[in-house]
């Protein structure tokens, strides 16, 4: 019979780190590993997430010729995703972080990130800041801004320091 003073084991909180092919993403992952996973007893369960755009959203065209182009674009997007994931895994191994879940989910990054937060009941979502100015952000939309307003967890935006010339 178990002792009544034992606490039931609590599930480890989850931290999701968004990864893509940018140097901002790589910096955010390195920063996160250095600040949250630098010991043998991490507080968080780490999930690395790459949102892979669909071929149709990347090409943005329909009509004659689209059917021939889409498989090529899809193949390229899969290769990029594989490179992103491999690079992130290598960074984790280099920092001695081996207990990692890696997911590649097709879709718009904003929705994929928020949906994955819900799936894992994540405590923190980490995204890198691409450092867009106001105009570029208005035209392209900011994934970090969207997540800060819609993700049901703390959102940490990691900015890469500006390099001095």
C-alpha positions as CSV (number, residue, x, y, z in Angstrom):
1,X,0.0,0.0,0.0
2,X,1.3,3.4,-0.9
3,X,2.0,6.0,1.7
4,X,-0.5,8.8,1.8
5,X,2.1,11.5,2.0
6,X,3.4,10.7,-1.5
7,X,2.4,13.3,-4.1
8,X,1.0,12.0,-7.4
9,X,3.6,12.5,-10.2
10,X,2.9,15.7,-12.1
11,X,3.3,15.8,-15.8
12,X,6.3,17.7,-16.9
13,X,5.4,21.1,-18.4
14,X,5.9,21.4,-22.2
15,X,7.9,24.1,-24.0
16,X,7.5,24.3,-27.8
17,X,10.2,26.0,-29.9
18,X,9.2,27.0,-33.4
19,X,12.0,26.2,-35.9
20,X,12.4,27.3,-39.5
21,X,15.4,27.8,-41.8
22,X,16.2,31.3,-40.6
23,X,19.1,32.3,-38.5
24,X,16.6,34.0,-36.1
25,X,15.1,30.6,-35.4
26,X,18.5,29.0,-34.9
27,X,19.4,31.7,-32.4
28,X,16.1,31.3,-30.5
29,X,16.7,27.6,-30.2
30,X,20.3,28.1,-29.0
31,X,19.2,30.7,-26.5
32,X,16.4,28.5,-25.2
33,X,18.7,25.5,-24.8
34,X,21.3,27.6,-23.0
35,X,18.8,29.1,-20.6
36,X,16.4,26.3,-19.9
37,X,18.1,23.0,-20.7
38,X,21.6,23.6,-19.4
39,X,21.4,20.9,-16.7
40,X,20.6,17.3,-16.4
41,X,17.2,17.9,-14.9
42,X,15.3,20.2,-17.2
43,X,12.0,21.7,-16.0
44,X,10.4,21.4,-19.4
45,X,9.6,18.7,-21.9
46,X,11.0,20.1,-25.2
47,X,9.0,20.0,-28.5
48,X,10.6,21.4,-31.7
49,X,8.0,22.3,-34.3
50,X,8.4,23.1,-37.9
51,X,5.4,24.5,-39.8
52,X,5.8,23.4,-43.4
53,X,3.9,25.5,-45.9
54,X,1.8,23.6,-48.4
55,X,3.0,23.5,-52.0
56,X,-0.2,25.3,-53.2
57,X,0.3,28.1,-50.7
58,X,3.9,28.5,-51.7
59,X,3.3,28.6,-55.4
60,X,0.1,30.6,-55.2
61,X,-1.1,29.7,-58.7
62,X,-3.7,27.6,-60.3
63,X,-4.4,26.7,-63.9
64,X,-2.4,25.2,-66.7
65,X,1.1,24.1,-65.6
66,X,0.3,24.1,-61.8
67,X,-0.1,20.3,-61.7
68,X,3.5,19.9,-63.0
69,X,5.0,22.5,-60.7
70,X,3.3,21.4,-57.4
71,X,5.1,18.0,-56.9
72,X,8.5,19.8,-57.5
73,X,7.7,22.5,-55.0
74,X,6.4,19.9,-52.5
75,X,9.6,17.9,-52.8
76,X,11.7,21.1,-52.2
77,X,9.5,22.0,-49.1
78,X,10.1,18.4,-47.7
79,X,13.8,18.8,-48.2
80,X,13.9,22.1,-46.4
81,X,11.9,20.6,-43.5
82,X,14.3,17.7,-43.3
83,X,17.3,20.2,-43.2
84,X,15.6,22.3,-40.6
85,X,14.8,19.3,-38.4
86,X,18.3,17.8,-38.7
87,X,20.0,21.1,-37.9
88,X,17.8,21.6,-34.8
89,X,18.4,18.0,-33.7
90,X,22.2,18.5,-34.1
91,X,22.0,21.7,-32.0
92,X,20.2,19.8,-29.3
93,X,22.8,16.9,-29.3
94,X,25.6,19.5,-29.2
95,X,24.0,21.0,-26.0
96,X,23.4,17.5,-24.6
97,X,19.6,17.7,-24.8
98,X,18.5,14.3,-26.0
99,X,14.9,14.0,-24.9
100,X,13.2,16.0,-27.6
101,X,10.0,15.6,-29.6
102,X,10.3,16.9,-33.2
103,X,7.2,17.5,-35.3
104,X,6.7,18.8,-38.9
105,X,3.2,19.9,-39.5
106,X,1.9,21.2,-42.8
107,X,0.0,24.5,-42.7
108,X,0.2,28.2,-41.9
109,X,2.8,28.7,-39.1
110,X,0.3,30.8,-37.0
111,X,-2.3,28.1,-36.9
112,X,0.1,25.2,-36.7
113,X,1.9,26.8,-33.6
114,X,-1.4,27.6,-31.8
115,X,-2.9,24.2,-32.6
116,X,0.3,22.4,-31.3
117,X,0.2,24.5,-28.1
118,X,-3.3,23.1,-27.5
119,X,-2.3,19.6,-28.4
120,X,0.5,19.5,-25.9
121,X,-1.1,21.9,-23.3
122,X,2.2,23.7,-23.6
123,X,3.2,26.2,-20.9
124,X,5.6,28.2,-23.1
125,X,5.9,28.8,-26.9
126,X,9.2,30.1,-28.1
127,X,9.5,31.9,-31.4
128,X,12.4,33.8,-33.0
129,X,11.8,37.4,-34.1
130,X,12.7,38.0,-37.7
131,X,13.2,41.7,-36.9
132,X,10.8,43.0,-39.6
133,X,10.0,46.7,-39.7
134,X,6.5,47.9,-39.3
135,X,5.8,47.9,-43.1
136,X,7.1,44.4,-43.8
137,X,5.3,43.2,-40.7
138,X,2.0,44.8,-41.9
139,X,2.3,43.2,-45.3
140,X,3.6,39.7,-44.3
141,X,2.0,39.5,-40.9
142,X,3.9,38.6,-37.8
143,X,3.8,35.0,-36.6
144,X,5.1,36.0,-33.2
145,X,2.5,38.8,-32.9
146,X,-0.3,36.4,-33.9
147,X,0.8,33.8,-31.4
148,X,1.2,36.3,-28.6
149,X,-2.5,37.2,-29.1
150,X,-3.9,33.7,-29.8
151,X,-1.8,31.0,-28.2
152,X,-3.2,29.8,-24.9
153,X,0.2,29.9,-23.1
154,X,3.1,32.2,-22.4
155,X,4.8,33.3,-25.7
156,X,8.5,34.1,-25.5
157,X,9.9,36.0,-28.5
158,X,13.6,35.7,-28.7
159,X,15.4,38.5,-30.6
160,X,18.8,38.0,-32.1
161,X,21.1,40.9,-31.1
162,X,22.0,43.3,-33.8
163,X,25.6,42.9,-35.0
164,X,27.8,45.9,-34.8
165,X,29.6,46.9,-38.0
